[in-house]
Amino acid sequence: MTNLENTDMDMNNSPDRNTYKAETSRQRARSIIREFSLNTSTHGIPGIARSQTVTNRIFWTISTIIFAGVMTYFITESILNFFQYPTQVSIGVVDNPTQNFPAVSICNYSPFRYDLFMDDFLNYTNTSNITYSANSTLAERKVMQIQEFVRYKLNRNESVTEYSFTLDNLLIKCTFNNLECTKEDFISFSNALYGNCYTFNAKSPYIRNGSLYHLAENGVWGILQLDFYVHSNQYVPYWSSGVGMIVQIHDNDQIPTMRWKGQYLIPGRLHRMVYTKTIQTHLPAPYSDCSTEVPYALQVAFNHFSNGSYAYEQFICATVCIQAYVYKMCGCIDPTEWTARYIAVPGTDKVIIAPVCNENDTCYRKELDLINNNYDLWIENCPTCPSECNTVEFTAKLSSLLAPSPWLLDDLKTKVEALGVHLPTNWSTTWQSDLSQNYVGLEVVSETTRAQTLIESASISPVDLLSNVGGQTGLWIGISFLSLMEIAEMIYRLIRSKVYQLLNRDQQSSSA
């Protein structure tokens, strides 16, 4: 190697040469930043760059930092508010004359027929050994006996619906929009309190080939007329506290909840129920945890309830879930909800028929209180029961007239005698008063073709969020999307300058 080459290498690697390169790099970066600062549309930064005195530069620096901090605070609040997913409800009205007529569920208040029930019941009480508290009344003892008999039958997987009134026993007349309807237009279901119940116009593949009655048919606007005879002489003593029927108007794919939403109909009256419809629509995730999906455990309950096609409902899902929880803790289920005793074993396709708890069992009562009053326990055991995304509610106004009219009694007498139920022994002399004490008439009428809608919508949409952020940045320091592009250009130029320096350094090292 010559002396000249050695000299060149010394110059390339000398401290002065490295210092010069570093200084040049800093000047180039400073030049890019200064050019950006002088020309950017963002407020405040040009003021700092143009300042000729220290005090002026301090003023603009402090001002820019303060306003940038305020802007950051408001932008952060806007973003946090957006991710809380607040909602608002819009109230509206839709007019739909082609809508479906609702489902109408009806039950006799007495779950059992005396002439079908008493023989088996007396055989059971004669062979059973039921203990009572010392101060229990006769009525309390009889009720306890009946409860124990029902539990005995259910726990042997034997039906108790055979003791209930059938629709053939009860229904005298059915017309919809002046066209005759029959028992074939009803589906049956069991209720723990009222025995056999029946639903008109339920969504079912077995009724009218899966089609529903519409509000406007046969030139009439939605009038269902039903006449019943309740057969109070066949009520089981001590079990039923009143005489009459119970009715609920609900959506076509909704399971009736007679115990909670049913309305009483007293005999000797023609009742008129005028209903209005309300439709509620909720936003799905992330705005809420609402669901339309039917979990497997709930579908099992649907399959064993009736021949209807039912949609997801939180209340029914909760009932099924609570029964499964009580069974897990106590080995039996709530006797007041024995219709939900088909339980899907978690994690499997296995379905069991849970035994019914004794009314005096303290375990199921304690566990019911626990899960109903402990939110954490509820979430742990029933995570698949969120609220519904869509609900339909019917509000009914009930009024009545004295009925039947005297001139209708003869015709009504003939129809009652054809129902196939044993009548009182003195029927031939008391039939007129018996008709008045057992006749229940019902008209279900649509008040209007309009339905109220409650539609949930987002209070802050992505567009609103963008507008809020843009407004805050523009108000405080004047940043727009083009300002962001200027910042991006500056960063790109700084990176490119740095990469260029590194490439030159590598080339010089290779040539050396």
Buried (B, 14 or more C-beta within 10 A) or exposed (E): EEEEEEEEEEEEEEEEEEEEBEEEBEEBBEEBBEEBBEEBEBBBBBBBBEBEEEEEBEBBBEBBEEBBEBBBEBBEEBEEBBEEBEBEEEEEEEEEEEBBBBBBBBBBBBBBBBEBBBEBBEEBBEEEEEEEEEEEEEEEBBBBBBBBBBBBBBBEEEEBEBBBBBBEBBBBEBBBBEEEBEBEBBBBBBBBBBBBBBBBBBBBEEBEEEEBBBBBBEEEBBBBBBBBBBBBBBBBEBBBEEBBBBBBBBBBBBBBBBBEBBBEBBBBBBBBBBBBBBBBBBBEEEBBEBBEEBBEBBBBBBEBBBBBBBBBBBBBBBBBBBBBBBBBBBEBBBBBBBBBBBBBEEEEEEBEEBBBBBBEBEBBBEBBEBBEEEEEBBEEBBEBBBBBBEBBBBEBEBEBEEBBEEEEBEEBBEEBEEBEBEBBEEBEEEBBEBBBBBBBBBBBBBBBBBBBBBBBEBBBEEEBBEEBBBEBBBEBBBBEEEBEEBBEEBEEBBEEBEEEBEEEEEEEEEEE
